[in-house]
């Protein structure tokens, strides 16, 4: 039908309003899902999902163990956590630029946005970059001072801060059931701290860094939504600018904290093995964002959160086995409370969003059919 006819506009309007609704609510197009399910056999799709989830698990767990080695290995004895974080940001920046150049030189080989450094965009993203630096630095400092087994409990308050900041900054209230799951997480956190202290392995410094990391993760999510329009909604552009800003801001920190002289006197500074491990850590840091997005693409945000919780459980068990640690029943109970509370919160929020979507909204539907 011709563009000037009266029946095309409502249909186009309905399509645009439907896409906007899906973007805001985090849902997908049912018709698209149905077409995708018909395009691929169930076995093939199941194998793809299993491969993507496995890739996410392997990348995430390997990154944590490798960072622990770089930050607190008795054989390495490298006390420069800021430099380790800086180098990982530098690797991510170079990888982003390299992939962008490859996509430009060989169009059609890969889907990656063109990256050009714009100082105005970099300045507009600077507040987020400061939070981003806090997030990755406090994460690494937490991992430096606590064991891998306690790492998840030490950083478990992200969900609690999400609820708190949503109320303080966005004036969004939270349901009773969601608050109940948060209380379970807080209880598990305090029980874990108590049990670490009872076993003589508690680091208050590492625990404090874990709490600060959780706060920064929550702030990072809020600021990311605000600055995404500055990079045309591209996560890769945002990653590039964040890491460029981080590399610049880390330089004065390296001087102020005296890590450059420590690095200069490091015995393995010329070791290919050391720089190989450092580069591999940066590669893992770059890859984890991609595979997390891939897991969401092939499953759903809810499944991604459940997978992350299960991965955290597996990581804790592997850490206890690898480092040959013995933990009490209450210590394991604290982990189960944190993981169970996090899973329950994800389920409650998913159920609430689904209920909101299913509620009839006749006035909004009528309006979307009329508007252009």
Secondary structure, DSSP 8 states (H G I E B T S, - for coil): --TTSHHHHHHHHHHHHHHHHHHHHT---HHHHHHHHHHS-HHHHHHHHHHHHHHHHHHHHHHHHHHHHHHH-TTT----HHHHHHHHHHHHHHHHHHHHHHHHHSTTS---------HHHHHHTHHHHHHHHHHHHHHHHHHHHS-HHHHHHHTTTHHHHHHHHHHHHH-----HHHHHHHHHHHHHHHHHHHHHHHTT---HHHHHHHHHHHHHHHHHHHHHHHHGGGGTT-HHHHHHHHHHHHHHHHHHHHHHTTHHHHHHT-TTTT-HHHHHHHHHHHHHHHHHHHHHHHHHHHS-HHHHHHHHHHHHHHHHHHHHHHTT----HHHHHHHHHHHHHHHHHHHHHHHHHHHHHHS--HHHHHHHHH--
